[in-house]
């Protein structure tokens, strides 16, 4: 089944120009067409239409994924009363000293949190199945690691690929092109400057391989 994902502003990435009232047509796991929503809706009248607010962009890459998943702890909702809902940094993780099973749950929740920030590609060491297996189950793409991972402070902002990259172009994994995997995200902001100001936490949808893996509304 074809699905047309439309937004007030489409930012395809790469050399492609922004498109007001743009849309991406998804067929199976691939991008079948890119263009104005009105034109694509007329050309593909049987396509299901999803209209999103804000800006539709390529999926983002998280080059610090391994650091976040191994040096931080993502609490289970059942732990919120004790630990709170925010990501716990290295210091708190050391005090918590979770066992392997508890860390495995943290990894799964961390990857889900990355999807909530428009992430479709993560940098993980290929020889660590504790990280790569759950990422593969979600369909997350492999990405290059950060040139200098560093020791980031304990902050939920670490989950934001835009904060790490400093620009949308630097945070994009792969531009939206015909025939490419249908990996993209939608952010409830009016334009790119607003997206950089508000950050990837403004994500309302993440599509990976044509699958809607996160929907915020």
C-alpha positions as CSV (number, residue, x, y, z in Angstrom):
1,X,0.0,0.0,0.0
2,X,1.2,3.5,-0.8
3,X,1.3,6.2,1.8
4,X,1.7,9.9,1.2
5,X,3.4,11.7,4.1
6,X,2.8,15.4,3.8
7,X,3.9,18.5,5.8
8,X,3.7,22.3,5.4
9,X,7.5,22.3,4.7
10,X,9.6,19.5,3.2
11,X,13.4,19.7,3.6
12,X,14.7,16.8,1.5
13,X,18.4,17.5,2.4
14,X,21.4,17.4,0.1
15,X,21.3,19.8,-2.8
16,X,17.4,19.6,-3.1
17,X,15.6,22.8,-2.4
18,X,13.0,23.2,0.4
19,X,9.4,22.5,-0.8
20,X,6.4,24.2,0.7
21,X,3.4,21.9,0.9
22,X,5.6,19.0,0.0
23,X,5.1,15.3,0.4
24,X,6.9,11.9,0.3
25,X,5.2,8.9,-1.3
26,X,6.2,5.6,0.4
27,X,5.7,2.3,-1.2
28,X,6.8,-0.7,0.9
29,X,10.1,0.4,2.4
30,X,11.1,2.9,-0.3
31,X,10.5,6.4,-1.4
32,X,8.5,6.2,-4.6
33,X,8.0,9.9,-5.2
34,X,8.8,13.4,-3.8
35,X,7.0,16.5,-4.7
36,X,4.0,18.9,-4.0
37,X,1.3,17.2,-2.0
38,X,-1.5,18.3,-4.4
39,X,0.3,16.8,-7.4
40,X,1.2,13.5,-5.8
41,X,-2.3,13.2,-4.3
42,X,-3.7,13.6,-7.8
43,X,-1.2,11.2,-9.4
44,X,-1.8,8.5,-6.7
45,X,-5.5,8.9,-5.7
46,X,-5.6,5.5,-3.9
47,X,-2.6,6.4,-1.6
48,X,-3.3,6.8,2.1
49,X,-2.5,10.3,3.2
50,X,-0.9,11.3,6.5
51,X,-0.8,15.0,7.0
52,X,1.8,16.1,9.6
53,X,2.4,19.5,11.2
54,X,5.6,21.4,10.8
55,X,8.7,20.2,8.9
56,X,9.5,16.8,7.3
57,X,13.2,16.0,7.1
58,X,15.4,13.0,6.4
59,X,16.0,10.8,9.4
60,X,18.8,12.0,11.8
61,X,21.9,10.0,12.8
62,X,23.1,9.7,16.4
63,X,26.9,9.4,16.3
64,X,27.1,9.1,20.2
65,X,24.7,6.2,20.5
66,X,27.1,3.8,22.0
67,X,28.2,6.3,24.6
68,X,24.6,7.1,25.5
69,X,23.5,3.5,25.7
70,X,26.5,2.3,27.8
71,X,27.3,5.3,30.0
72,X,23.7,6.4,30.7
73,X,20.7,4.7,32.2
74,X,17.1,5.1,30.8
75,X,14.7,4.4,33.6
76,X,11.7,2.1,33.2
77,X,8.4,3.8,33.9
78,X,8.0,1.5,36.9
79,X,11.2,3.2,38.3
80,X,10.1,6.7,37.8
81,X,8.9,7.1,41.4
82,X,12.4,6.2,42.6
83,X,14.7,7.4,39.8
84,X,12.6,10.0,37.9
85,X,11.9,10.0,34.2
86,X,15.0,11.7,32.9
87,X,18.1,10.0,31.5
88,X,20.7,9.3,34.2
89,X,24.3,10.1,33.4
90,X,27.5,8.2,34.1
91,X,27.7,9.3,37.8
92,X,24.2,8.1,38.6
93,X,24.7,5.0,36.5
94,X,27.8,4.1,38.6
95,X,25.8,4.6,41.8
96,X,22.9,2.5,40.5
97,X,25.2,-0.4,39.3
98,X,22.5,-2.2,37.3
99,X,23.0,-5.8,36.4
100,X,23.1,-7.0,32.8
101,X,19.3,-7.7,32.5
102,X,18.5,-4.2,33.8
103,X,21.0,-2.6,31.4
104,X,19.5,-4.5,28.5
105,X,16.2,-2.9,29.3
106,X,17.8,0.5,29.5
107,X,19.4,-0.1,26.0
108,X,15.9,-0.9,24.5
109,X,14.4,2.2,26.1
110,X,17.3,4.3,25.0
111,X,16.9,3.3,21.4
112,X,13.2,4.1,21.7
113,X,14.0,7.5,23.1
114,X,16.3,8.1,20.1
115,X,13.4,7.3,17.7
116,X,11.5,10.0,19.6
117,X,14.2,12.4,18.6
118,X,13.9,11.7,14.8
119,X,16.9,9.3,14.9
120,X,17.0,6.6,12.2
121,X,20.7,5.7,12.2
122,X,23.0,5.0,15.2
123,X,26.7,4.5,15.6
124,X,27.4,1.3,17.5
125,X,30.4,-1.0,17.7
126,X,29.7,-3.9,15.4
127,X,31.1,-6.5,17.8
128,X,28.7,-5.7,20.6
129,X,25.4,-7.7,20.1
130,X,24.0,-6.2,23.4
131,X,23.7,-3.0,21.4
132,X,23.5,-4.0,17.8
133,X,20.8,-6.7,18.2
134,X,18.1,-4.5,19.7
135,X,19.0,-1.7,17.2
136,X,18.6,-4.2,14.3
137,X,15.3,-5.4,15.6
138,X,14.0,-1.8,15.3
139,X,15.5,-1.5,11.9
140,X,17.9,1.4,12.8
141,X,20.6,2.0,10.3
142,X,24.3,1.9,11.1
143,X,26.0,5.3,11.2
144,X,29.6,6.5,11.6
145,X,30.7,7.3,15.2
146,X,31.5,10.8,16.3
147,X,35.1,11.9,15.5
148,X,35.5,12.9,19.2
149,X,32.9,11.2,21.4
150,X,34.1,13.1,24.5
151,X,32.5,12.9,27.9
152,X,29.2,14.7,27.6
153,X,27.5,16.1,30.7
154,X,24.5,14.4,32.1
155,X,21.7,15.9,30.1
156,X,18.7,14.8,28.0
157,X,20.0,17.1,25.3
158,X,22.6,14.4,24.6
159,X,19.7,12.6,22.8
160,X,19.3,15.4,20.4
161,X,21.4,14.8,17.2
162,X,20.9,18.5,16.2
163,X,22.5,19.7,19.4
164,X,25.5,17.4,18.8
165,X,25.8,18.2,15.0
166,X,25.1,22.0,15.2
167,X,23.1,22.0,12.0
168,X,20.4,20.0,10.2
169,X,22.7,19.2,7.2
170,X,25.3,17.7,9.6
171,X,22.7,15.7,11.5
172,X,21.0,14.2,8.5
173,X,21.8,10.5,7.8
174,X,20.8,10.2,4.1
175,X,19.0,12.9,2.0
176,X,15.5,12.0,0.7
177,X,15.8,10.6,-2.8
178,X,13.8,8.4,-5.1
179,X,14.3,4.7,-4.5
180,X,16.1,5.3,-1.2
181,X,14.9,3.8,2.1
182,X,11.9,5.6,3.4
183,X,13.6,7.0,6.5
184,X,12.5,10.4,7.7
185,X,11.2,12.4,10.6
186,X,8.6,15.2,11.2
187,X,9.1,18.0,13.7
188,X,6.3,20.3,14.9
189,X,8.2,23.6,14.0
190,X,7.6,26.1,11.2
191,X,11.0,26.1,9.6
192,X,14.7,25.0,9.9
193,X,15.8,27.9,12.3
194,X,12.9,27.0,14.6
195,X,13.9,23.3,14.5
196,X,17.5,24.2,15.5
197,X,16.2,26.4,18.3
198,X,13.7,23.9,19.7
199,X,15.7,20.8,18.9
200,X,14.8,17.2,18.0
201,X,12.6,16.8,21.0
202,X,10.0,18.6,18.8
203,X,9.7,15.3,16.8
204,X,6.1,14.1,16.2
205,X,6.8,11.2,13.9
206,X,9.7,8.9,12.9
207,X,9.4,6.7,9.8
208,X,12.0,4.0,9.3
209,X,11.9,1.7,6.3
210,X,8.4,2.9,5.6
211,X,7.2,2.0,9.1
212,X,5.8,4.6,11.5
213,X,7.9,3.6,14.5
214,X,7.2,6.7,16.6
215,X,4.1,9.0,16.6
216,X,3.9,11.7,19.1
217,X,0.3,12.7,18.2
